[in-house]
Amino acid sequence: MSNTFALLGGEVVDSQAQRRGDVLITDGTISEVSDSVSVPEGAHVIDATDMLISPGFVDIQVHFREPGREEAEDIETGSRAAAVGGVTAVQTMANTYPRIDSVEAFRDMSARSQKALCDVYASAAITKNLESKELAPLADLYAAGARTFTDDGECVASARLMREAIETLSAYDDVVLAQHCEDHSLVHDGVMDEGPVSEELGVKGRHRVAEEIIIARDIALMKAFADPKLRYHVLHLSTVEGLDLIRQAQTQGVNVSTEIAPQHLVLTSQELLSGNTSFKMNPPLRTARDVEMLRAGLADGTIAAIATDHAPHPADKKALGITDAPPGMLGVETAFSVCMTYLVETGVLTLEDLVRVMSLNPARIINAHKLESSRGGHGLDIAPGNPANITVFNSKEEWIVDAQHLQSKSINSPWDGQKLTGKVHYTFVRGKMTCEKGSPTQ
């Protein structure tokens, strides 16, 4: 296939006003954007009529399960799902087996990621084995290339260790300290949000105050011990109380950001009454008031990014019932369409807002926008000279989710059988087509 692509007849949407634009891609770079580009001989021509051309989406929280849990997902299948979802870069979490808590494990993960259909930014653990007993070798991991540190799947339970991590990582540039904010002592045996629905089902809850406690603690630690350049990032925010703490800290100048998963902007704990364990996740689905206020926090910019927390599990594990099934759901392939359907079509966000929270902002949170890296250049405008990390989608096309035919090895999608609006047709990573007409290219 030619290394030149001409995207003709579409509209461009990025940080600038939506505008008519043909886009020419040459040798991995955007070479021309205009009302009518001159198509070189031999170029691969794509009819983008009725489509939008945007910077590729960046998902900064995914679990691709490799190494150690490949029966649920691996980097190849996870990245195929990402490509079909319009995602050009992902950030994987460190709770693999073995944990990414050593230089050897980090380098192994980086080597495995070379086969992916998207750029993979691997995070590293804060504490050894995610056990909150001893710090991982943070300086060595930074020297090996790690820039995001998180025990996601677990919370750093020790305030002392969190202080030491803050002080250690404050010495370095471009570092993100990301926290799964749930006080383990309050939620360790809980199944879902503690409240009327958990009582009706007769199961133990995970009380919302567990999130608030950790966010408040860590913000206090950041104020006391962090260098201003160190970013503290709250993973998968789920409560209005957590949102209020983050908003207040931001107004006080604390370098804190947060993300939210599509499910926490759409679904509530009521879904668990169906018995479908695809609705079981950590942090759990909350209340309608949380959904309403978190949507407002996303719209006003307090919540900077949408990230999926893509968490595949084998069907036999999810069939164990609400108490014993592992928490988590698929997300990377459907996130754009879910957000188009429930946020853009309903007027919560504009299309420009959606590109901001799914591409521009998440890229900047993990510094994936920087051109210095060979994997960089994500979340940049569709403009000449920028790397061709691009998503082409039809914002009005409707389709029905069939979990059996998603790209993941697993099928635990809460959107199974739902009609969604918005469909990705093409994805490019530095000019390499990774999704063509809605299917992965490999």
KAQUI-V207328 format. One record per helix or strand of 2 or more residues. SS is the DSSP state (H for helix, E for strand). FROM is the first residue (numbers start at 1). TO is the last residue. If there is no record, write none. Layout:
BEGIN
((SS & FROM & TO) (SS & FROM & TO))
END
This chain:
BEGIN
((E & 4 & 8) (E & 11 & 13) (E & 19 & 20) (E & 22 & 26) (E & 29 & 34) (E & 44 & 47) (E & 52 & 55) (E & 57 & 63) (H & 75 & 84) (E & 87 & 92) (H & 103 & 115) (E & 119 & 122) (H & 128 & 130) (H & 138 & 144) (E & 148 & 150) (H & 159 & 169) (E & 176 & 179) (H & 184 & 187) (E & 192 & 193) (H & 196 & 201) (E & 205 & 206) (H & 209 & 225) (E & 231 & 234) (H & 240 & 251) (E & 256 & 260) (H & 262 & 265) (H & 269 & 274) (H & 277 & 279) (H & 288 & 299) (E & 305 & 306) (E & 310 & 311) (H & 315 & 318) (H & 335 & 344) (H & 351 & 365) (E & 390 & 400) (H & 403 & 405) (E & 419 & 429) (E & 432 & 436) (E & 439 & 440))
END
